[in-house]
């Protein structure tokens, strides 16, 4: 299926909004002294990986699992419409 110009513009506008959310969130996190490790823009909400924070406003969700026999624990939080996560 070939996309129309309207569909392209809608998709481009969505990406621009995601980038603006991510930029605002990254700026806020950096001002709080938090180190940004990675940013993923390929999802509906931007995902920002950070080093373990000393102080992050809000609640976080902890997900525990085992990958290749290694136990991992990730913390997730949201801020300005972005998903923020870090390894515990």
Order of alpha helices (4+ residues) and beta strands (2+ residues): alpha-beta-beta-beta-beta-beta
